[in-house]
Amino acid sequence: LFEDHVLSLEEDETSFHPRRRIKPVGPLQTVDKRQAVRLKLQLQLAQERKEKLQQELERQKELELERKRIEAEELAKRRARQEKERKDKLRELDTV
């Protein structure tokens, strides 16, 4: 009786083994070593391209900020010059 009980427990343990209950959802894809190496290289190249693009984007943003700063300075100079010319004209009119 005891041996039968132990055997039935062992059968129960194996019948409820998690690996036996899991069924594959889709077809399993096997990857050979050459394909794995190729995929790693593709990933590495993609990451390098991404890095270069991010650096280029940063550079473009910096150039854009610099351009806007220069435009703002030029605008401020132009306004100051116009204001000075206006004051000079007013002085001329006052003296006449």
C-alpha positions in Angstrom: 0.0 0.0 0.0 2.7 2.5 0.9 4.7 1.8 -2.3 1.5 2.2 -4.4 0.9 5.5 -2.7 4.5 6.7 -3.4 4.2 5.6 -7.0 0.9 7.4 -7.4 2.5 10.6 -5.9 5.5 10.3 -8.3 3.1 9.9 -11.2 1.1 12.9 -10.0 4.3 15.0 -9.8 5.4 14.1 -13.3 1.9 14.5 -14.7 1.7 18.1 -13.3 5.3 18.9 -14.3 5.2 22.5 -15.6 7.1 21.7 -18.8 4.5 19.2 -19.8 1.7 21.6 -19.3 3.2 24.4 -21.3 2.3 24.2 -24.9 4.1 26.2 -27.5 2.0 29.1 -28.8 3.5 29.4 -32.3 6.2 27.7 -34.4 9.5 27.7 -32.7 12.2 29.5 -34.7 15.7 28.2 -34.5 18.6 30.5 -35.1 21.9 29.0 -36.3 25.2 30.6 -35.3 25.8 32.4 -38.6 22.4 33.9 -38.4 22.9 34.9 -34.8 26.2 36.6 -35.7 24.6 38.4 -38.6 21.7 39.6 -36.4 24.2 40.8 -33.8 26.1 42.7 -36.5 22.9 44.2 -37.9 21.9 45.3 -34.4 25.3 46.8 -33.8 25.2 48.7 -37.1 21.7 49.9 -36.4 22.7 51.2 -33.0 25.7 53.0 -34.5 23.5 54.6 -37.1 21.0 55.7 -34.4 23.9 57.2 -32.4 25.2 59.1 -35.4 21.7 60.4 -36.2 21.2 61.5 -32.6 24.6 63.4 -32.8 23.6 65.0 -36.1 20.3 66.0 -34.6 22.0 67.6 -31.6 24.4 69.4 -33.9 21.5 70.7 -36.0 19.7 71.9 -32.8 22.8 73.7 -31.7 23.3 75.4 -35.1 19.6 76.4 -35.1 20.0 78.0 -31.6 23.2 79.8 -32.7 21.4 81.1 -35.8 18.5 82.4 -33.7 20.8 84.0 -31.2 22.7 85.8 -34.0 19.4 86.9 -35.6 18.2 88.3 -32.2 21.5 90.2 -31.8 21.2 91.7 -35.3 17.6 92.6 -34.7 18.6 94.3 -31.4 21.4 96.3 -33.1 19.0 97.3 -36.0 16.4 98.5 -33.5 19.0 100.4 -31.5 20.3 102.1 -34.7 16.7 103.0 -35.7 16.0 104.4 -32.3 19.2 106.5 -32.4 18.3 107.8 -35.9 14.9 108.7 -34.7 16.3 110.6 -31.7 18.8 112.3 -34.0 16.0 113.4 -36.3 14.0 114.7 -33.3 17.0 116.7 -32.2 17.5 118.2 -35.6 13.9 119.2 -35.7 14.2 120.7 -32.2 17.2 122.8 -33.2 15.6 124.1 -36.4 
